[in-house]
Amino acid sequence: MDEIQLKLDGNGGGAFHIMEGDMLLGEMVIGIKENILTVYHTEVAEKAEGKGFAKQLLTAMVTYARNNNLKVTPLCPYVHLQFKRRPQEYADIWLRNDLNNDG
C-alpha cells in the first residue's frame, strides 16, 4: 500500500486516496473553501474492507485540517459518526451546525 495522498483541483475540491499501485483502495472526497474543509464521502474498495483504511483516511484528513487551521463539516455519514462518538477528540476542528443535527 502506498501512502495516503491528497489531490486537490484548482477549485478546492479533491480527495484523500489510498492506492496500491494503480488500484484505488480508499477515498475520502472533500472540498475546501476559505477555512472550512467539508467531507462529502468516504469509500473503501470491497477487497480492502475491514482493514482500517477508512480510519486511516479519517486520521489523514484530521491531521491535514489541524495543520492548516481548518474547521471540518462532516457531511459524510462515516466521518460524522466518528465525530459524534468522540466529540472531545475532534472538538478543535468540528464545525457544528444545524445541518449536522448535533444539538
C-alpha positions in Angstrom: 0.0 0.0 0.0 1.2 3.5 -0.9 1.0 6.5 1.5 -2.2 8.4 1.7 -2.2 11.3 -0.8 -4.3 14.4 -1.0 -5.1 15.5 -4.5 -6.8 18.9 -4.9 -8.1 20.6 -8.1 -7.8 24.3 -8.6 -11.3 24.9 -7.2 -10.7 23.4 -3.7 -12.3 20.1 -4.5 -10.4 16.8 -4.2 -9.9 13.7 -2.2 -7.5 11.8 0.1 -6.6 8.5 -1.7 -5.1 5.2 -0.5 -3.5 3.4 -3.5 -1.9 0.1 -4.1 0.0 0.5 -7.3 -2.7 1.7 -9.8 -5.6 0.4 -7.7 -7.7 2.8 -5.6 -8.2 1.1 -2.2 -9.9 4.0 -0.4 -11.0 7.6 -1.0 -12.4 10.4 1.1 -13.9 13.1 -1.1 -13.6 16.7 0.3 -13.9 20.3 -0.6 -12.1 23.3 0.9 -13.4 26.8 0.8 -11.8 29.5 2.9 -11.1 27.9 6.2 -13.7 25.1 6.0 -13.0 21.6 4.9 -16.2 19.7 4.1 -16.1 15.9 3.9 -18.6 14.6 1.5 -18.0 10.9 1.1 -15.7 8.1 2.3 -15.4 4.8 0.4 -13.2 1.7 0.6 -12.9 -0.8 -2.2 -14.7 -4.1 -1.4 -11.5 -6.1 -1.4 -10.0 -3.7 1.1 -12.9 -3.6 3.6 -12.2 -4.4 7.2 -8.5 -3.3 7.1 -8.8 0.0 8.8 -8.5 2.1 5.6 -11.4 4.4 6.4 -9.9 5.2 9.8 -6.5 5.9 8.1 -8.3 8.3 5.7 -10.0 10.0 8.7 -6.7 10.4 10.5 -5.1 11.9 7.4 -7.9 14.4 7.0 -7.9 15.4 10.7 -4.2 15.9 10.6 -4.4 18.0 7.4 -7.2 20.1 8.9 -5.3 20.8 12.1 -2.0 21.5 10.3 -3.9 24.0 8.1 -6.1 25.6 10.8 -9.3 24.4 9.1 -12.7 23.6 10.6 -14.4 20.4 9.4 -18.0 20.0 8.3 -18.6 16.2 8.3 -21.4 15.6 5.8 -20.1 12.1 5.2 -22.0 9.7 7.4 -18.9 7.8 8.4 -17.0 10.9 9.5 -20.0 12.4 11.2 -20.5 9.2 13.2 -16.8 9.2 14.3 -17.0 12.9 15.4 -20.2 12.1 17.3 -18.6 9.1 19.0 -15.5 11.1 20.1 -16.6 14.8 20.4 -13.7 15.7 22.7 -11.1 14.3 20.3 -12.4 16.4 17.4 -13.7 19.5 19.3 -10.9 21.7 18.0 -11.8 21.2 14.3 -15.5 20.2 14.3 -17.7 22.9 12.8 -21.1 22.1 14.3 -24.2 23.4 12.7 -27.9 22.7 12.4 -27.3 20.6 9.3 -25.4 18.0 11.3 -28.2 17.7 13.9 -25.6 17.8 16.7 -27.7 19.8 19.1 
